[in-house]
């Protein structure tokens, strides 16, 4: 996946390595062999082998969570649970109302400064 920014910093998701021309009658869906990087792959795509626009949105969301948490999409180091998936950690933190626990400390500190203005 490639994330491109235009002049107004609007993100555009592109993956030229896996791109294919899809006729309009396919309604934006493409059945394909599973390819991509674990941790960024849409769970629905892993099950169905059907790419949709939602697949790219999911991957882009994982990148955003990496940026705000300073953590990798997948981790298996000794300080975390084996095979930890950042997307799952994020969803769990969101449901439990504790997103602040996964934020990078520097980003959280900057956010506190903005709130006091």
C-alpha positions as CSV (number, residue, x, y, z in Angstrom):
1,X,0.0,0.0,0.0
2,X,1.2,3.5,-0.8
3,X,-0.2,6.5,0.8
4,X,0.1,9.7,-1.3
5,X,-0.7,13.2,-0.2
6,X,-1.9,15.9,-2.5
7,X,-1.3,19.7,-2.2
8,X,-3.9,20.0,0.5
9,X,-2.6,16.9,2.4
10,X,-5.5,14.8,1.4
11,X,-4.5,11.1,1.6
12,X,-4.8,8.9,-1.4
13,X,-4.3,5.2,-1.0
14,X,-2.6,3.4,-3.9
15,X,-1.2,0.0,-4.4
16,X,0.3,-0.2,-7.9
17,X,1.8,-3.6,-7.3
18,X,-1.5,-5.3,-6.9
19,X,-3.7,-3.1,-8.9
20,X,-5.9,-4.5,-11.7
21,X,-8.4,-2.9,-14.0
22,X,-11.9,-3.8,-12.7
23,X,-14.9,-3.4,-15.0
24,X,-17.7,-1.2,-13.7
25,X,-20.2,-4.1,-13.5
26,X,-18.1,-5.6,-10.7
27,X,-19.3,-2.8,-8.4
28,X,-15.9,-2.1,-7.0
29,X,-15.1,-5.7,-5.9
30,X,-12.3,-7.9,-7.0
31,X,-11.7,-11.6,-6.2
32,X,-8.0,-12.3,-5.9
33,X,-5.4,-14.5,-4.1
34,X,-4.6,-13.1,-0.7
35,X,-1.6,-10.8,-0.9
36,X,-0.3,-8.0,1.2
37,X,1.4,-7.5,4.6
38,X,-0.1,-9.1,7.6
39,X,-1.3,-6.5,10.2
40,X,-2.6,-4.3,7.4
41,X,-4.9,-6.7,5.7
42,X,-8.6,-6.3,6.1
43,X,-10.0,-9.3,8.1
44,X,-12.9,-9.6,5.6
45,X,-10.5,-9.8,2.7
46,X,-8.6,-12.6,4.5
47,X,-11.8,-14.6,4.8
48,X,-13.4,-13.8,1.4
49,X,-10.5,-13.1,-0.9
50,X,-12.6,-10.2,-2.2
51,X,-11.0,-6.7,-2.3
52,X,-13.2,-3.7,-1.8
53,X,-12.7,-0.1,-1.1
54,X,-13.1,-0.9,2.6
55,X,-9.9,-3.0,2.4
56,X,-7.9,0.1,1.6
57,X,-9.7,2.1,4.3
58,X,-8.9,-0.6,6.9
59,X,-5.2,-0.6,5.9
60,X,-5.0,3.2,6.0
61,X,-6.6,3.1,9.5
62,X,-3.9,0.7,10.7
63,X,-1.3,3.2,9.4
64,X,-3.0,6.1,11.3
65,X,-3.0,4.0,14.5
66,X,0.7,3.3,14.0
67,X,1.3,7.0,13.7
68,X,-0.6,8.0,16.9
69,X,0.7,5.1,19.0
70,X,4.3,4.8,17.7
71,X,3.7,1.0,17.6
72,X,4.0,-1.5,14.7
73,X,1.0,-3.1,13.2
74,X,2.1,-6.5,14.4
75,X,4.4,-7.2,17.4
76,X,5.8,-10.4,18.9
77,X,8.5,-9.0,21.2
78,X,8.9,-10.3,24.8
79,X,7.2,-7.2,26.3
80,X,3.9,-7.8,24.5
81,X,1.6,-10.7,23.9
82,X,2.7,-13.0,21.1
83,X,1.3,-12.0,17.8
84,X,-0.3,-8.8,19.1
85,X,-2.3,-7.1,16.4
86,X,-2.4,-3.3,16.8
87,X,-5.8,-3.0,15.1
88,X,-7.3,-5.4,17.7
89,X,-5.6,-3.5,20.6
90,X,-7.0,-0.2,19.2
91,X,-10.5,-1.6,18.9
92,X,-10.4,-3.0,22.4
93,X,-9.0,0.3,23.9
94,X,-11.8,2.2,22.1
95,X,-14.5,-0.1,23.4
96,X,-13.1,0.1,26.9
97,X,-12.7,3.9,26.7
98,X,-9.0,3.9,27.3
99,X,-7.5,5.1,24.0
100,X,-5.2,7.4,26.0
101,X,-3.3,4.2,27.1
102,X,-2.1,3.4,23.6
103,X,-1.3,7.0,22.5
104,X,2.4,7.8,22.1
105,X,3.4,9.8,25.2
106,X,4.7,12.8,23.1
107,X,1.5,13.0,21.1
108,X,-0.6,12.8,24.3
109,X,1.5,15.6,25.8
110,X,1.0,17.8,22.8
111,X,-2.7,17.2,22.9
112,X,-2.9,18.3,26.5
113,X,-1.2,21.5,25.6
114,X,-3.8,22.2,22.9
115,X,-6.7,21.5,25.3
116,X,-5.4,24.2,27.8
117,X,-5.5,26.9,25.1
